[in-house]
Amino acid sequence: MARLRSDLWCAVFVRRHNDLGNICVVSRRGDPIAGQVFIEVDHLNGTQSLYTPAPAVSLDDNTADLVFQRRLFRVEPEKVRARIAREADFDPDLWVLSLDHRADAIGIEVVD
């Protein structure tokens, strides 16, 4: 099944969270068609989490939506920024969405 373009998926994610009253912005724009999407979540208590694309081996061929893994969970913001910076050096087409959200569930599919 064809996957949604990265720019469209990001626009929907940002719009949905802003409509719910959460602050969500695109902090880094990547390739509009196939850029990887990272989501940094500020839990508003001095900690952040980072969601990155799940490895392809953990995906089903019929999955049309993006699937994520939780790479960092409620850590210091510097660790999240450092991880994103390392990834951006490796992949300049990377998208980064920044979300202010107190809860852990942010409305995406997460695999272990």
C-alpha positions in Angstrom: 0.0 0.0 0.0 1.3 3.5 -0.9 2.5 5.6 1.9 1.3 9.2 2.4 3.8 11.9 1.5 5.9 13.3 4.4 4.7 16.9 4.0 1.0 15.9 4.0 1.5 13.5 7.0 3.2 16.3 9.0 0.6 18.9 8.1 -2.2 16.6 9.3 -0.3 15.7 12.5 0.3 19.4 13.3 -3.2 20.5 12.4 -4.8 17.7 14.5 -2.8 18.5 17.6 -3.3 22.3 17.3 -7.0 21.6 16.9 -6.9 19.6 20.1 -5.3 22.6 21.9 -1.7 21.3 21.9 1.1 23.4 20.6 2.7 21.6 17.6 5.0 23.0 15.0 7.3 21.9 12.2 10.7 22.7 13.5 12.6 21.3 10.6 11.3 20.7 7.0 12.7 17.8 5.1 12.1 16.2 1.8 8.3 16.7 1.0 7.9 13.2 -0.5 10.0 10.7 1.4 11.7 12.5 4.3 11.9 10.7 7.6 9.7 12.2 10.4 11.0 12.6 13.9 8.6 13.8 16.7 10.1 15.5 19.8 7.6 15.8 22.7 8.1 18.3 25.4 6.3 17.0 28.5 6.3 20.5 30.1 8.1 19.2 33.2 11.7 19.5 32.0 11.7 16.2 30.1 11.3 15.3 26.5 10.7 12.1 24.5 11.7 11.4 20.9 9.8 9.2 18.4 11.7 8.1 15.3 10.6 6.0 12.3 10.3 2.3 13.1 12.7 -0.1 11.4 11.4 -1.4 8.1 11.6 -5.0 9.3 9.0 -4.3 12.0 6.5 -3.0 9.4 3.7 -4.9 7.7 3.5 -4.5 3.9 -0.1 -3.3 4.2 0.7 -0.4 6.6 -0.1 2.9 4.9 0.5 5.1 7.9 3.9 6.0 9.5 4.9 3.7 12.3 7.3 5.0 15.0 9.4 3.7 17.8 10.1 5.6 21.0 13.8 6.2 20.9 14.2 8.4 24.0 11.7 8.6 26.9 11.4 11.5 29.3 15.0 12.5 29.2 16.8 15.8 29.4 16.1 18.1 26.4 19.8 18.2 25.5 19.8 14.4 24.8 16.9 14.8 22.3 18.5 17.8 20.6 21.8 15.9 20.3 20.1 12.9 18.8 18.3 15.0 16.2 21.5 16.9 15.3 23.3 13.7 14.7 20.5 12.4 12.6 20.3 15.6 10.6 24.0 15.5 9.8 23.5 12.0 8.4 20.1 12.7 6.7 19.5 16.3 5.7 16.0 15.4 4.4 14.7 14.9 7.9 11.5 16.4 9.2 11.2 17.3 12.9 7.8 18.0 14.6 7.8 19.6 18.0 4.9 18.9 20.3 4.0 20.2 23.8 2.1 17.4 25.4 2.0 16.2 29.0 0.8 12.7 28.3 2.7 9.8 26.7 0.1 8.8 24.1 0.4 11.3 21.2 -1.9 9.6 18.6 0.7 7.7 16.6 1.3 4.0 16.1 4.3 2.9 18.2 6.1 -0.5 18.0 8.5 -1.8 20.6 
